[in-house]
Amino acid sequence: MSAITATTPTNLRKNLFNILEEVTEANTEVIITMKSGKNAVLISEVELNSYREMAYLMGSKANRDRLDEAILQLNKVQK
């Protein structure tokens, strides 16, 4: 699991390159805290694609059931 950090928009502007390096190289998530309380999160493209794939795979009961069965079979083999 990657580390999650938080920053302000001002700090993000000042340190954009370093923060982008951290996000993309270390797969960290950065919460950009807004005064309004409506925060944003900066993640790498790799992380976004992973989240989208997981959402797709878990998007139907049939897929969830197949994944559950595959996990059970894998656990039996590893014992």
C-alpha positions as CSV (number, residue, x, y, z in Angstrom):
1,M,0.0,0.0,0.0
2,S,1.3,3.4,-0.8
3,A,1.6,6.4,1.5
4,I,-0.9,9.1,1.5
5,T,0.1,12.7,2.0
6,A,-1.7,16.0,2.0
7,T,-0.8,19.4,0.7
8,T,-2.4,22.8,0.0
9,P,-2.8,24.2,-3.5
10,T,-0.1,26.8,-2.7
11,N,2.4,24.1,-1.7
12,L,1.4,22.1,-4.7
13,R,2.2,25.0,-7.0
14,K,5.5,25.6,-5.3
15,N,6.6,22.0,-5.5
16,L,4.7,20.6,-8.5
17,F,7.6,18.8,-10.1
18,N,8.7,17.1,-6.9
19,I,5.1,16.1,-6.0
20,L,4.5,14.7,-9.4
21,E,7.8,12.7,-9.2
22,E,6.7,11.3,-5.8
23,V,3.2,10.4,-7.1
24,T,4.4,8.7,-10.2
25,E,7.6,7.0,-8.9
26,A,6.5,6.0,-5.4
27,N,2.8,5.5,-6.2
28,T,1.7,7.8,-3.5
29,E,-1.6,9.6,-3.3
30,V,-1.6,13.3,-2.5
31,I,-4.8,14.9,-1.1
32,I,-5.0,18.6,-2.1
33,T,-6.8,20.2,0.8
34,M,-9.1,23.1,-0.1
35,K,-10.5,25.7,2.2
36,S,-14.0,24.8,1.0
37,G,-13.6,21.2,2.3
38,K,-14.0,19.8,-1.2
39,N,-10.6,18.2,-1.6
40,A,-9.0,16.7,-4.6
41,V,-6.7,13.7,-4.9
42,L,-3.6,13.4,-7.2
43,I,-2.8,9.9,-8.2
44,S,-0.6,8.3,-10.9
45,E,-2.1,7.1,-14.2
46,V,-1.1,3.5,-13.2
47,E,-3.1,3.8,-9.9
48,L,-6.1,5.3,-11.8
49,N,-6.0,2.4,-14.3
50,S,-5.9,-0.1,-11.5
51,Y,-8.9,1.5,-9.8
52,R,-10.8,1.5,-13.0
53,E,-10.0,-2.1,-13.7
54,M,-11.1,-3.2,-10.2
55,A,-14.3,-1.2,-10.5
56,Y,-15.0,-3.0,-13.8
57,L,-14.2,-6.4,-12.5
58,M,-16.3,-5.9,-9.4
59,G,-19.1,-4.2,-11.4
60,S,-21.2,-7.3,-11.8
61,K,-22.3,-10.1,-9.5
62,A,-21.1,-12.7,-12.1
63,N,-17.6,-11.2,-12.2
64,R,-17.5,-11.0,-8.4
65,D,-18.6,-14.7,-8.1
66,R,-15.9,-15.8,-10.6
67,L,-13.2,-13.9,-8.7
68,D,-14.3,-15.3,-5.4
69,E,-14.2,-18.9,-6.9
70,A,-10.7,-18.2,-8.3
71,I,-9.5,-17.0,-4.9
72,L,-10.9,-20.1,-3.2
73,Q,-9.2,-22.4,-5.8
74,L,-5.9,-20.5,-5.4
75,N,-6.0,-20.9,-1.6
76,K,-6.6,-24.6,-1.9
77,V,-3.6,-25.0,-4.2
78,Q,-1.3,-23.1,-1.9
79,K,-2.1,-25.2,1.2
